């Protein structure tokens, strides 16, 4: 039922109209606008469909308005992350994705609160020593400052294989991503 409600809210402007069978689906629904547009909503729903219970979406609100969100997926750390961090093979980690804050609510602690909650969830769900990881463009200096302030550290030995493959083909338009990791106490 929760998934049906999310999907109906995602594609129809009115839950009641969806239930009655009279929804048109032509306007951007409230959930899409609350999550900063269709692309964010599609990404959020896709992660829940692909990862199921291993994925959590964190929402921050001000009153009745969603002002920030991020995804957190718990899964086995891939070999490149294990190699870069020295984590033990087969360990799980939390991958943070899609951190976004409404521009009108930036620099008010919303992103920090989302990251703090992700840390609490990571400590509760991951066997020690747990870690959270994220990818960020090296040109995103504001995000890099935020993450450093929250205890995330760049894993300098990590190589963004997607960026390297594109660079080898002569496609150098995209900024290189960095792997940042925060080790959780425990």
N, C-alpha and C positions, 0 to 999 in steps of 0.2 A: 504493500500500500504506500509506503514512503516513496519508493521509486516511482510509482504511478503518479503520486502527487507532484514530485519533482519534475517529472516529464511533462505532466499536464501544465504545470505552472511555467515550464520552460517554453512551451510551444503555443500556449493560448493565453490571451490577455485576461481571461476570467475563468477561475476554477469552476464556478457554478455553470457557466456556459459550456464548459467541457463536459461536465456531468450531464447536462441536458442534451448535449449533442448539437448545440447551436453555435459553438465557437468557430471563429473564422481563421484564427492563427495568422492574420496578416500584420498585426501590430507587434512591436517588441513588447514582450510580457514584463510584468514588474520584476520577476526574478532575474531576467537578463539585464535590465537596467540597473538593478541593485548590485549586480556583480560586474558592472562596468562593461556591459555589452555582450553580444552574441558569442564572440570568440571566447571570452572568459567562461561563459556559461557552458559552451560546448566542451571546453577543456575540463571543467569541473565534472560534468556528467560522464565524460569519457573515462576519466580516472576512476570514478566509482564503478562504472561498468566493467572495466578491465581488471582492477585490483580488488574489488569487493571490500571485504572487511579489513583488508590490509591498508586501505586508504581512508584518511580522515580529512575533512575540509574544516578548517578553522575560520570562523567569522567573527569580526569585531563590529560592534554596533554603537551608535550614538542615538539614544532614544529608540525609535522604531526603524532607523535607517541603517543598512549595512554600509560600513565605511572602510572595511578592510577584509581581506581574505588571504588564505594560503592553503596549499595542499601539503599533506604529509603522508608519505607512503612508506610502510615498513616492509622491507624485503631483504633477501640475502645480498650482501655487498658484492658487487661485480669484481672481477679480477683486477681491473685497473685501479679501482678504489682501494682494494686490499694492498696492492703493490705500493701505492702512493702513501698510504697511511700506516702501513705495518700492522694492520689489523689481522687477527687470526682468520684463516681460511674458513669459510662457512658461517661467519658471524653475520647477524642481521644489523641493519642500520636504518635510520630514518632519512628519507630523501625529501627535502623541502622543495616545493615547486610553486610557481605562480604567485609569489607574494605581491600583493597590490593594495594600495591605499588610495581612497578617494582624494584627489588633489586638494580639496577644501579641508581635509583633515590630516594632511601631512605635517610632520614635525610636531606632533602632539602626543607621541608615545604609542600610537596605534601599532606600528610595525614591531616595536620593541615588545609590546604586550603579546602579539601573535607569536613572536619568536620565543618568549618566555613560556607560553603555554605549550608550544611544540617541545620545548625542553622538558617540561613536566610530563607530557605524554610519552616522550622518549624514555625517560627514566622509569616510568611505570611499565612500559611494554617491551623494552629491550633488556636482554641479559647483559650484565656488566662484562666488560667495559663497553657501554653503549656510545654511539656517536650519531650526530646529525650531520648531513652533508647537503650542499647546494651548489649549483652552477650559476655563475654571474659573469656578465661581460666585463672584461678588464677595463673598459672605458666607462663603466658605471661607477664613478667615484663616490657618489652619494650613497649608493648601496654598499660599496666596499667599506666606507666609514661606519655605516650602521652595523654591518656584520662583524667588523673588528671590535666594535664596542660591545657586542654581545658574545664575544669569546670565540668567534670563528677565525680560523687560521688558514692561509693559503697553503695548499699542498704543492710545493714548487716542482716536485718530480712528476706530477701528473701531466699527461699529454692529452690534449683534446683531439682525439683521432678523427673526428668529423671535420674539424677545422684544418688539420694537417692534410687530410685527403683532398679537401677543396683547394688548399694552397698549392698542393702538388699538381692539381689540374689547372692552375693559373687563376682560380677564383679567389681573389684576396679582398673582397668587399666586406665580409663580416668580421666583427671584432672577435678576437680569441676569447673563449670562456675560461674562467678559472674555477678550480675545485676548492671550495672552502669547507672546512670540517670543524665541528665543535665537539670535543669529547665530553661526555656526560659523567658527572660524579656517580660513584656507586660501587 
